[in-house]
Amino acid sequence: MKTKTKKLRPPRHFPDAIDEILGGYGPRARVVQLWRQVDGTRDQWTYLGRFAPEQCQIELVAQRFGGGWYRGKIFGVWNRELRREEYFEQVSFGIDDRAWPVTAETLERIRDQHRN
């Protein structure tokens, strides 16, 4: 018989502060899969990669990829029995694109992943 377990999420002061959310998980958070929305008008996302939590601070993401809307899935340790990582949650956050222009690396990833 399966029973539901309630996952404990860290308290939130700002819903879109991924670095603060990751800090709440502490060492339980092992990896973050990061996506960036191609533009603000369509629900099309570019995969940016898997990053260590310390690489997902707002300032570092802004410097590397520029402004825009992002999604990050937070994962924990590998579960051998289930053959997957422990999933914590998905976090959405935005970075002002007027202050942080889109970088060349981001534009290249968008071109590579969204060729028609």
Backbone bond lengths (Angstrom), bond angles and torsions (degrees), N, CA, C in turn:
res aa  C-N    CA-C-N  psi(-1)  N-CA   C-N-CA  omega(-1)  CA-C   N-CA-C  phi
1 M - - - 1.440 - - 1.525 109.46 -
2 K 1.291 115.99 128.46 1.454 120.37 179.95 1.520 109.77 -90.82
3 T 1.311 115.53 140.00 1.457 120.32 175.16 1.510 108.47 -120.08
4 K 1.293 115.59 145.28 1.460 120.77 178.35 1.520 109.17 -79.23
5 T 1.305 114.79 136.82 1.453 119.76 174.16 1.519 107.82 -112.94
6 K 1.282 115.26 140.40 1.457 120.25 179.77 1.526 109.00 -88.09
7 K 1.322 116.44 125.32 1.451 120.40 177.99 1.520 108.86 -82.65
8 L 1.302 114.71 135.50 1.454 119.75 178.56 1.517 109.36 -90.14
9 R 1.306 115.35 121.37 1.457 120.48 177.38 1.516 108.64 -103.37
10 P 1.330 116.09 145.28 1.454 118.63 178.93 1.529 110.81 -65.50
11 P 1.329 117.67 152.60 1.468 120.08 179.03 1.528 110.71 -64.14
12 R 1.321 116.31 149.79 1.468 122.43 -176.80 1.521 111.79 -112.30
13 H 1.324 114.93 128.52 1.460 119.66 171.62 1.520 109.53 -99.62
14 F 1.336 116.05 -39.85 1.452 122.64 176.68 1.522 106.65 -130.82
15 P 1.331 119.91 122.63 1.464 120.95 -173.42 1.522 114.64 -65.93
16 D 1.323 118.86 -20.26 1.458 119.24 -175.13 1.526 113.30 -111.71
17 A 1.302 118.26 16.00 1.459 121.06 179.77 1.527 109.16 -93.13
18 I 1.339 116.47 85.95 1.463 120.83 -174.04 1.524 112.19 -59.22
19 D 1.322 117.10 -36.78 1.461 118.36 -179.47 1.529 111.34 -65.47
20 E 1.318 116.93 -36.35 1.466 120.38 176.77 1.530 110.74 -69.52
21 I 1.312 117.25 -40.27 1.469 121.48 178.26 1.524 109.98 -63.16
22 L 1.327 116.96 -44.62 1.461 120.57 177.83 1.528 111.15 -63.06
23 G 1.315 116.80 -37.47 1.456 120.67 176.72 1.515 111.83 -61.24
24 G 1.328 116.72 -34.27 1.456 121.01 177.87 1.518 112.75 -66.22
25 Y 1.326 117.24 -31.60 1.462 120.62 177.58 1.527 111.37 -78.77
26 G 1.307 116.87 -23.05 1.460 120.56 179.94 1.513 111.61 61.57
27 P 1.338 117.28 -141.78 1.470 120.26 -176.30 1.526 113.86 -71.60
28 R 1.337 117.60 -7.87 1.477 119.10 177.09 1.519 111.04 -67.26
29 A 1.340 118.15 -31.66 1.471 121.77 177.33 1.519 108.21 -78.65
30 R 1.332 115.71 121.54 1.466 120.38 -175.89 1.520 113.24 -108.92
31 V 1.336 116.91 -32.49 1.457 119.72 -176.04 1.525 109.47 -152.16
32 V 1.341 115.45 151.10 1.463 121.91 177.14 1.519 107.86 -127.53
33 Q 1.344 116.16 125.10 1.461 120.35 171.92 1.517 106.13 -90.00
34 L 1.317 116.65 128.16 1.461 121.07 -172.72 1.520 110.98 -118.31
35 W 1.347 115.61 134.92 1.469 123.91 174.71 1.513 108.45 -126.81
36 R 1.346 115.53 154.16 1.460 121.76 175.64 1.523 108.44 -127.27
37 Q 1.327 116.14 135.40 1.455 120.12 178.41 1.521 109.02 -69.30
38 V 1.337 115.61 134.11 1.463 120.62 -176.30 1.526 110.40 -61.67
39 D 1.305 116.84 -50.33 1.464 120.94 172.31 1.520 107.88 -148.89
40 G 1.306 116.55 168.92 1.455 120.24 -174.05 1.516 115.41 -76.87
41 T 1.343 118.35 -1.97 1.460 120.02 -174.65 1.523 113.90 -102.58
42 R 1.343 117.71 -18.64 1.463 120.32 -177.56 1.520 110.04 -124.27
43 D 1.318 115.12 156.46 1.457 120.27 177.38 1.526 108.83 -91.73
44 Q 1.320 115.30 63.40 1.457 122.35 -179.59 1.532 107.13 -122.94
45 W 1.352 115.90 129.12 1.457 120.90 -171.96 1.522 110.85 -123.54
46 T 1.330 115.85 144.26 1.457 123.12 177.05 1.521 108.80 -106.45
47 Y 1.314 115.99 127.60 1.460 121.69 179.10 1.520 108.94 -75.50
48 L 1.332 116.36 127.05 1.460 120.88 -178.65 1.525 112.90 -101.93
49 G 1.324 117.61 -23.91 1.458 119.57 177.19 1.510 112.99 132.09
50 R 1.340 113.47 -176.34 1.466 122.22 178.35 1.517 107.32 -106.21
51 F 1.327 115.64 129.97 1.450 120.96 -174.07 1.523 110.84 -130.39
52 A 1.320 115.26 152.20 1.454 120.74 171.54 1.530 107.83 -69.58
53 P 1.321 118.45 148.57 1.465 120.60 -178.77 1.537 113.92 -53.22
54 E 1.322 116.85 -36.51 1.471 118.41 -179.16 1.528 112.62 -68.88
55 Q 1.317 118.39 -15.19 1.470 122.35 176.40 1.521 111.97 -86.85
56 C 1.330 117.88 -4.63 1.461 121.27 -174.86 1.518 112.96 -105.95
57 Q 1.309 116.84 26.63 1.456 119.61 172.70 1.524 107.56 -71.99
58 I 1.319 116.23 144.16 1.468 121.45 -175.75 1.528 111.26 -50.95
59 E 1.314 117.18 -46.87 1.465 121.49 -177.73 1.532 111.66 -61.60
60 L 1.316 117.72 -41.68 1.469 121.11 -179.66 1.525 111.67 -69.34
61 V 1.328 117.22 -40.14 1.471 120.81 177.65 1.530 109.06 -64.01
62 A 1.326 116.83 -43.09 1.469 120.98 179.69 1.525 111.50 -61.99
63 Q 1.316 117.27 -43.15 1.468 120.67 179.93 1.528 111.44 -65.17
64 R 1.310 116.92 -40.22 1.468 119.73 -174.74 1.530 113.05 -81.33
65 F 1.362 117.27 -40.00 1.458 119.88 -172.38 1.525 114.48 -116.42
66 G 1.318 118.01 -13.89 1.459 120.85 -179.31 1.518 111.78 88.87
67 G 1.322 115.23 -176.41 1.458 120.89 -178.53 1.517 112.12 -78.00
68 G 1.318 114.65 169.65 1.458 121.20 179.22 1.513 110.35 138.39
69 W 1.338 115.52 -170.06 1.461 121.69 179.28 1.513 109.29 -101.33
70 Y 1.320 115.55 136.98 1.458 122.50 -174.96 1.521 110.83 -128.66
71 R 1.341 114.27 156.57 1.466 122.84 169.89 1.518 107.05 -130.27
72 G 1.306 114.67 138.36 1.460 119.57 176.49 1.513 109.77 -132.28
73 K 1.323 116.77 126.76 1.464 121.23 174.25 1.514 107.66 -97.23
74 I 1.323 115.67 127.99 1.456 121.90 -176.27 1.529 109.22 -100.67
75 F 1.337 114.73 126.87 1.461 121.29 -178.51 1.522 110.37 -123.31
76 G 1.337 114.43 155.30 1.455 121.90 176.83 1.508 111.38 -108.87
77 V 1.316 115.81 -142.31 1.465 121.68 -175.65 1.526 111.61 -74.80
78 W 1.327 114.82 160.40 1.458 122.54 178.03 1.534 108.73 -75.23
79 N 1.336 115.19 131.29 1.452 121.62 177.05 1.528 107.32 -101.81
80 R 1.322 117.07 110.78 1.475 121.19 -175.88 1.523 111.98 -63.46
81 E 1.314 116.53 -38.47 1.468 119.61 -176.88 1.528 111.19 -67.64
82 L 1.311 117.04 -42.57 1.467 120.76 -178.98 1.528 112.16 -86.45
83 R 1.322 116.17 -12.87 1.464 123.21 -178.76 1.526 112.08 57.74
84 R 1.319 114.32 47.22 1.466 120.56 175.77 1.525 108.92 -163.36
85 E 1.316 113.91 167.10 1.456 119.66 177.59 1.530 109.76 -80.32
86 E 1.311 115.37 152.76 1.459 120.07 174.57 1.531 108.08 -68.53
87 Y 1.326 117.11 126.41 1.455 122.40 -179.56 1.527 109.02 -96.12
88 F 1.346 116.04 128.11 1.462 120.08 178.28 1.527 111.57 -97.42
89 E 1.317 116.80 -60.24 1.458 119.84 -179.08 1.522 111.14 -173.41
90 Q 1.334 114.60 168.71 1.463 121.70 173.63 1.518 107.57 -108.86
91 V 1.314 116.04 134.30 1.455 122.45 -178.17 1.526 108.44 -119.45
92 S 1.311 117.21 133.66 1.464 121.90 174.32 1.524 108.31 -108.00
93 F 1.323 115.42 140.14 1.467 118.96 178.43 1.518 109.58 -153.09
94 G 1.313 115.15 159.44 1.452 121.13 -179.31 1.513 111.42 -125.18
95 I 1.334 114.51 150.75 1.458 122.43 175.54 1.520 106.78 -127.61
96 D 1.308 116.84 132.84 1.467 122.31 -176.29 1.527 110.10 -61.10
97 D 1.331 116.27 115.65 1.468 119.69 -178.63 1.522 113.11 -78.03
98 R 1.328 117.76 -9.86 1.475 119.34 174.17 1.524 110.01 -75.99
99 A 1.319 116.79 -33.29 1.464 121.23 179.12 1.528 111.61 -86.61
100 W 1.347 116.51 -28.48 1.459 121.71 -176.75 1.533 109.21 -127.84
101 P 1.331 118.42 92.63 1.470 119.94 179.11 1.534 111.32 -64.65
102 V 1.312 115.10 154.22 1.465 121.59 178.80 1.525 108.81 -60.61
103 T 1.319 116.18 135.83 1.466 120.51 -177.10 1.526 111.31 -87.59
104 A 1.323 115.71 164.48 1.464 121.44 178.56 1.525 110.58 -62.25
105 E 1.334 117.61 -37.90 1.464 121.00 178.65 1.524 110.70 -60.51
106 T 1.315 117.30 -42.10 1.465 121.34 179.87 1.521 110.72 -66.47
107 L 1.315 117.51 -44.83 1.461 120.98 179.41 1.526 111.26 -61.28
108 E 1.325 116.85 -38.07 1.463 120.50 178.31 1.536 110.75 -66.35
109 R 1.317 117.41 -41.94 1.472 120.75 178.10 1.527 110.69 -63.25
110 I 1.321 116.56 -41.27 1.472 120.43 178.81 1.522 109.69 -62.33
111 R 1.324 117.79 -46.38 1.471 121.46 178.98 1.519 111.14 -60.37
112 D 1.342 116.81 -44.52 1.462 120.51 -177.46 1.515 112.64 -65.70
113 Q 1.331 117.52 -37.48 1.453 120.71 -173.86 1.531 113.90 -90.68
114 H 1.303 117.57 -17.44 1.466 119.56 -173.70 1.525 113.04 -125.41
115 R 1.312 114.27 39.44 1.477 118.48 174.95 1.516 108.47 -73.12
116 N 1.289 117.36 138.14 1.486 121.14 -179.63 1.489 111.87 -97.07
